[in-house]
């Protein structure tokens, strides 16, 4: 996904509960920075990030994004932060209720 993104949808069933997104692994190389964002899906399949809900981060056990969110259907995306030269495998952990 050089220059691209990988989008996943998810549903939150209870408003106001904690939600967190963690880029658990990414690589090669294991030190690569990736973009991670949370938002809503447009009709044409684009994940439009909420204000201050997009970061560039390395894989870590610490959540890249966290907060509370209303009940509904949302999207989370992992994207090229401009430094990929080949495909990157990743693991994303999303915790929500």
Protein Blocks (a to p, Z undefined) as FASTA:
>chain_A
ZZiacddddddfbghiacddddfbgcddfkbccddddddddfkopacddehiaccddddf
bdfbgcdddedddddddddehiacbdcddddddddZZ
